[in-house]
Amino acid sequence: MFGPGREYNFTRPNEKGEYEIAEGISATVFRTVLDYYKTGIINCPDGISIPDLRDTCDYLCINFDFNTIRCQDLSALLHELSNDGAHKQFDHYLEELILPIMVGCAKKGERECHIVVLTEEDSVDWDEDHPPPMGEEYSQILYSSKLYRFFKYIENRDVAKTVLKERGLKNIRIGIEGYPTCKEKIKRRPGGRSEVIYNYVQRPFIQMSWEKEEGKSRHVDFQCVRSKSLTNLVAAGEDASEDQEILMHHPPQVDELDRLNAPLAQMVSNDFQD
């Protein structure tokens, strides 16, 4: 924390050469952490928040694990350890399983990706003549029983969202949804129309985008004027007088890109004429 060769060397001395630390840390938590520098173990008494203790250990560059923390509330301790493990585990899943699918979507010109996680025992068999409702065909399928079990826990889904945000992704949605796997039966409707009933299974899904705003263009929208063809000169003369009245009341729109690219003098002149 203080050494010149340390990775987390973020603490700097003040003008007196003193180090100011533990800002925002309560006296009780700090007193508890001081045991680490004597015995190498932190004995957390009742009433101390484990998340607060975790934040303090991170600030002081103390490893937060079972070898250094002793506390009565094992549930809170194991919760923090599970979050650490889930973070590392999802980093691996992201690089090995999810990122290749995202790259494939990007090469097709897509700006987002919707991935459904199926187990390795699941089988997808759609009827070519009667596919599921529109939208399912745009989902990417990932067969991984390990990732499926990982996403069963809502805490792991929260950790996964945090990891994806840290990697710069946006519009992140992770949850459980029904996915059609195979045709169950066919119903005949009046008029001879057939309706296929599919079997749906509840499986995790991930949806994310790598653009700032999904479905919105950041380009300038130009105003379009509808034109019509004229079949005779008389109609052309009548419409010409109408067009002159329209131009008198509605001057032509100035393209925003032209405003940005025009010299300052020209911009002032145009604005004055408007």
C-alpha positions in Angstrom: 0.0 0.0 0.0 2.9 2.4 0.8 5.9 0.8 -1.0 7.1 2.2 -4.3 6.9 -1.2 -6.0 3.5 -2.2 -4.8 0.7 -2.6 -7.3 -1.8 -0.7 -5.2 0.5 2.2 -4.4 -2.3 4.8 -4.3 -1.5 6.4 -0.9 0.6 9.6 -0.9 2.0 11.5 2.1 0.9 15.0 2.9 3.1 18.1 3.3 4.3 16.8 6.7 5.2 13.4 5.4 2.2 11.8 7.1 -0.1 9.2 5.6 -3.8 9.9 5.9 -5.7 6.6 5.7 -8.9 5.0 6.7 -11.1 7.9 5.5 -14.7 6.8 5.7 -14.0 3.7 7.8 -15.6 3.5 11.3 -13.4 3.3 14.3 -14.8 0.0 15.3 -14.0 -1.7 12.0 -10.6 -0.1 11.9 -9.8 -1.3 15.4 -10.8 -4.8 14.3 -8.6 -4.8 11.3 -5.6 -3.7 13.4 -5.5 -7.3 14.7 -4.3 -8.5 11.3 -1.0 -6.6 11.7 -0.4 -8.4 15.0 -1.6 -11.9 14.4 -2.3 -12.2 10.7 -5.9 -12.9 11.5 -9.0 -10.7 11.8 -11.4 -11.8 14.5 -14.7 -10.1 13.5 -16.9 -9.5 16.6 -20.7 -9.6 16.5 -22.2 -6.3 15.2 -19.5 -5.7 12.6 -20.9 -5.6 9.1 -19.1 -8.1 6.9 -19.5 -6.0 3.7 -18.0 -3.0 5.6 -15.2 -5.2 6.8 -14.7 -6.4 3.2 -14.4 -2.9 1.9 -11.9 -2.0 4.6 -9.8 -5.0 3.7 -9.9 -4.0 0.0 -8.8 -0.5 0.9 -5.9 -1.7 3.1 -4.9 -4.4 0.6 -5.6 -7.2 3.0 -6.6 -10.5 1.5 -10.2 -11.2 2.4 -10.4 -15.0 2.6 -11.0 -17.8 5.1 -7.4 -17.8 6.1 -7.5 -14.2 7.4 -11.1 -13.7 8.5 -12.8 -15.4 11.5 -16.4 -14.5 12.4 -19.5 -16.0 13.9 -21.7 -15.1 10.9 -20.7 -17.7 8.5 -23.5 -16.9 6.1 -22.3 -13.4 5.5 -18.7 -14.5 5.2 -19.5 -17.3 2.7 -21.7 -14.8 0.7 -18.7 -12.5 0.2 -16.5 -15.5 -0.7 -19.1 -16.7 -3.2 -19.2 -13.3 -4.9 -15.4 -13.5 -5.3 -15.6 -17.0 -6.8 -18.5 -16.0 -9.0 -16.6 -13.0 -10.4 -13.6 -15.2 -11.3 -15.8 -18.0 -12.7 -17.8 -15.7 -14.9 -14.7 -14.0 -16.2 -13.7 -17.5 -17.5 -17.2 -18.2 -19.0 -17.2 -14.8 -20.7 -13.8 -15.3 -22.4 -14.3 -19.0 -23.3 -18.0 -19.3 -24.1 -19.8 -16.0 -24.5 -17.3 -13.7 -26.2 -16.9 -16.0 -29.3 -20.7 -15.8 -29.9 -20.7 -12.0 -29.5 -17.8 -11.7 -32.0 -19.8 -13.8 -34.4 -22.8 -11.4 -34.1 -20.6 -8.4 -34.5 -19.1 -9.8 -37.8 -22.7 -10.0 -39.1 -23.2 -6.3 -38.4 -25.3 -6.8 -35.3 -25.1 -4.3 -32.5 -26.5 -6.5 -29.7 -26.6 -10.2 -28.7 -29.3 -12.3 -27.1 -27.9 -15.7 -25.9 -30.1 -18.5 -24.4 -28.2 -20.9 -22.2 -29.4 -24.5 -22.6 -28.1 -27.6 -20.8 -26.0 -30.1 -22.8 -29.0 -32.6 -22.5 -31.5 -30.2 -24.1 -32.5 -30.8 -27.7 -34.0 -28.2 -30.1 -36.1 -29.6 -32.9 -38.3 -27.1 -34.7 -40.8 -27.8 -37.4 -39.6 -26.1 -40.6 -43.1 -25.5 -41.9 -44.4 -24.2 -38.5 -41.5 -22.5 -36.6 -42.0 -20.9 -33.2 -43.3 -17.3 -32.9 -41.1 -14.6 -34.5 -38.1 -13.5 -32.4 -36.8 -16.9 -31.3 -34.8 -17.4 -34.5 -32.6 -14.4 -33.6 -31.5 -15.9 -30.3 -28.1 -17.5 -30.1 -28.0 -20.9 -28.4 -25.2 -21.8 -26.0 -25.1 -25.4 -24.7 -23.4 -25.4 -21.3 -24.7 -27.2 -18.3 -22.1 -25.4 -16.1 -23.2 -22.0 -17.1 -26.8 -23.0 -16.7 -26.2 -24.0 -13.1 -24.2 -20.8 -12.6 -27.2 -18.7 -13.6 -29.6 -20.5 -11.4 -28.7 -18.2 -8.5 -29.8 -14.6 -8.7 -26.7 -13.5 -6.8 -24.5 -15.0 -9.6 -26.6 -13.1 -12.2 -26.0 -9.9 -10.3 -22.3 -10.6 -10.3 -22.4 -11.3 -14.0 -24.1 -8.0 -14.7 -21.3 -6.3 -12.7 -18.6 -8.0 -14.8 -20.3 -7.1 -18.1 -20.6 -3.5 -17.0 -16.9 -3.5 -16.1 -16.1 -4.7 -19.6 -18.0 -1.8 -21.1 -21.2 -3.5 -22.3 -24.5 -1.8 -22.1 -28.3 -2.5 -22.0 -27.6 -5.7 -20.0 -30.4 -8.0 -19.1 -29.9 -11.4 -17.5 -32.8 -13.6 -16.3 -34.8 -16.7 -16.9 -37.2 -17.1 -19.8 -39.2 -19.8 -21.6 -37.5 -21.2 -24.8 -39.2 -23.6 -27.3 -37.4 -26.8 -27.7 -39.6 -29.2 -29.7 -43.1 -29.5 -31.3 -45.6 -30.9 -28.8 -48.8 -31.0 -30.9 -50.7 -29.4 -33.8 -54.1 -27.8 -33.5 -56.4 -27.4 -36.4 -58.2 -24.0 -36.5 -61.4 -23.1 -38.4 -60.5 -22.4 -42.0 -57.9 -25.1 -42.2 -55.2 -23.1 -40.4 -52.8 -25.1 -38.3 -51.3 -24.0 -35.0 -48.3 -25.7 -33.6 -47.9 -26.0 -29.8 -44.3 -26.1 -28.7 -42.8 -27.4 -25.5 -41.1 -24.6 -23.5 -38.3 -25.0 -20.9 -37.2 -22.3 -18.5 -33.6 -21.4 -19.3 -31.2 -18.5 -18.5 -30.6 -15.8 -21.1 -28.2 -12.9 -21.5 -28.9 -9.9 -23.6 -26.4 -7.0 -24.1 -25.3 -4.4 -26.5 -22.0 -2.7 -27.3 -23.5 0.5 -28.5 -24.5 3.6 -26.5 -28.2 3.6 -27.3 -29.9 0.5 -28.6 -32.0 1.0 -31.7 -31.2 4.8 -32.0 -29.2 6.4 -34.8 -26.8 9.1 -33.8 -26.9 10.6 -37.4 -28.7 13.7 -38.4 -32.3 13.1 -39.6 -33.1 15.0 -42.8 -36.5 16.3 -43.5 -38.2 14.5 -46.5 -40.6 16.4 -48.8 -43.1 14.2 -50.6 -43.2 14.7 -54.3 -45.8 13.7 -56.9 -45.7 13.3 -60.7 -47.7 15.7 -62.9 -49.6 14.5 -66.0 -50.4 17.9 -67.6 -49.0 21.4 -67.8 -52.2 22.9 -66.4 -51.9 21.0 -63.2 -48.2 21.9 -63.1 -49.1 25.6 -63.3 -51.6 25.3 -60.5 -49.2 23.4 -58.2 -46.4 25.9 -58.9 -48.4 28.7 -57.4 -49.3 26.6 -54.4 -45.6 25.7 -53.9 -44.7 29.4 -53.9 -47.2 30.0 -51.1 -45.7 27.0 -49.2 -42.2 28.4 -49.6 -43.3 31.8 -48.3 -44.6 30.4 -45.1 -42.2 27.5 -44.7 -38.6 28.4 -45.6 -36.3 25.5 -46.4 -34.7 23.7 -43.5 -31.0 24.3 -43.0 -29.1 21.0 -42.7 -27.5 20.7 -39.3 -24.3 19.2 -40.8 -24.0 22.3 -43.1 -24.3 24.5 -40.0 -21.5 22.6 -38.3 -19.2 22.6 -41.4 -19.9 26.2 -42.6 -17.6 29.1 -41.7 -18.6 31.3 -38.8 -19.4 34.4 -41.1 -21.7 32.3 -43.2 -23.5 30.9 -40.2 -24.1 34.4 -38.9 -25.4 35.5 -42.3 -27.7 32.5 -42.6 -29.1 33.1 -39.1 -29.7 36.8 -39.9 -31.6 35.9 -43.0 -33.7 33.4 -41.1 
